Amino acid sequence: SLENALTRSWLSRLKPAGQIIEIESKLPAGPKRTEDEGQRLLRAIPVGAALGVLDPHGKDHSSEEFAALIGGWREEGFGSAFFAIGGADGHADILRQKGNHTIALGRATWPHMLFRAMLAEQLYRANAILAGHPYHRGN
């Protein structure tokens, strides 16, 4: 899909390149599925990674604030960042509680694949801001 190509393009520009890990429960929709997906996401988080939980009820950030958040995680010694995008029913409480920060990219609801592309672009933009690269001001 076009959205997938956009996501992979932005993630490939990060050094080291970002990656997507897909987690899907086989349980029917509902609280048990949300809990299962939360447990699966927690197991997928690399050791030493900060956890950003993407949730429309989280804190909305400008690109500069998002970059500052990531920069702060670097300064705190996190070796990487893991961003969890929830399914249709959101995230399990256990995942939200383990998160280092709950992040909103606005309050609108977006198709999952488009949201991935938007997050990937913001990660690239944050990297440019932190590096003092002109990309951020040029777009």
N, C-alpha and C positions, 0 to 999 in steps of 0.2 A: 504494500500500500504506500501511497505518497507520505502518509503520516509516519510510517515505519522508516522510510528512507530518510525523512527529515531528522527523526530522532537519531538514527545511526550516524548521520552526517555530523550532527552537533557533538555527539558523544565521541566520535573518532578524533575530533579536534582537541580533546582534552589530553593532557599529558600527566600521568598515564591515561590512556583511553578509558572512558566510562563504559559500563556494561549494564545490560538489563538481565534481571533474574525474574522469571515469571513463576508465580506461585498460584496454584489453583486447587481448591478443595473439590473433591468429588461429591461432597454432601449436598443435599438440596438447599436452596436459598433459605436463609433464616439465621437465627442467633448461633446455632451449632456450626454452621458453615463459616460465619464470621470469626468465631473463636478458633476453629481449625486453621483458617487462613492466617490469623494472627500468630498462632503457635508456629506455623510453617515459616512465616516471615522472620520471626525471632531466631529460628534455627539457621536461617540463611545469612544473617548479619555477620560479616567478618569480625574476628576479634580485633578490638582496638578501633572500631568504626563508630563515629557519631551517628545517631539515628534521628533523622528528620521525618516526622510523621506528617504527610500531606493530608490536610483536612480543611474543608471550607470554614470550619469554626475556629481554626487556628489564627495566628497573627498574620495579617497581610503585610507584605514587605515590598518596599521599592527595590529596584535592582541593586542599588547601593547598600541598602540594609541587608539584603540577602547575601551580598558579597561580604559584608562585615560579619555576618553570622558564620559563614564558612571560614573566613580569616580567623575569627575567634576560636573556632574548633581547632584550626591548625596550631594556633598559639597554645592551646590547652593540651596539645600533644596527640590529638586524634590523627591516625595515619590515613584515614579515608572517611568518607561519608556514605551512608546508606539512606536512601529516600524511599519510604514506603507509600505507595499510592493504593488507596483502598478500593474495594469493589463497590457494587451498587449499594450495599448496606453499611458502608463505612468500615471503620477499624474496630477490632476488639479492644476492650478496656485495657487488657494486659499490654497490648502493643503501645497504646497511647501513654500508659504509665511509664513504660521503659524508654520512651522517646526523650531525646535531649532537647527537642524543640518541636512544637506543633506549628506547621507552616500552612498558610493559605496562599494560593495564587488567585486572589479574588474570591468572591462568594458565588460566582456562577457555576453551574454544573457543566462539565465538558465531557465529550466522548473520551474514553480511556486512552485511545491511541493518540488523539490530538493533545491531550494533557501531557502525555509522555514527551511529545515533541516540544511543547512549551517549557516543560521542566528542563529538558536537555539544553535548550537555547539559553535559559536563565543560568544554568550551570556554566556554560561557556562564557556568557556575559560576565558572571561573577569572577571567573578566572581572569578575564581581560581586565576587569576593574582592579583586581588585586595585583595584577602585573603592571598596571599603568599603561596598558595597550590602548590605542585609539579606537578600537572596534566599538567600544561602548558609546562613545560620543558620535560616532559616524553613522549609527543606525537607530 
